[in-house]
Amino acid sequence: MKSILQSLLNRAQKGKNLQERAYGKFPVEIADQCKEEEISEILQRLDELGIEKENLPNWDGDSQDDIWRVQKGFSETLERLTDKYTSLIVRGLRSGVPDTTFWIAHTFWKSPNKNAVEALTEYLKKDITELHRKIASDALEACRKLK
């Protein structure tokens, strides 16, 4: 089946002006209509956004901020889905894109699920930055509290 993520985003943004679409609240309410295909596409988009951000020049803070807003919006969308799609969302921790793994760990920090403990434990065995280790450790602690 094909993802309808873009269609969901378009519908949620319909009627909003350019300023609202670019800088308003991300339409996390689309989570209610997301299924496996949309979760997979969100993970793919997080990878693409992370790569795009890595390739931006340091002086381009505006573009980095724009990407950050979308990444955060996707993470907040996934937060609403951790109970139903844990096994699919944790796949993002195996991404080769550091920003993706950060945002997936952030997702489980904000919306812990005991079924993410094993994946977070494995992720923490990797060579990751101090910031990524901190968010993943916080996520693991939050998930463990649910056991």
ABEGO torsion letter per residue (X at the ends): XBBAAAAAAAAAABGBBAAAAAABBBBAAAAAABBAAAAAAAAAAAAAAAAAAAABBAABAAAAAAAAAAAAAAAAAAAAAAAAAAAAAAAAAABABAAAAAAAAAAAAABBBAAAAAAAAAAAABBBBAAAAAAAAAAAAAAAAAX
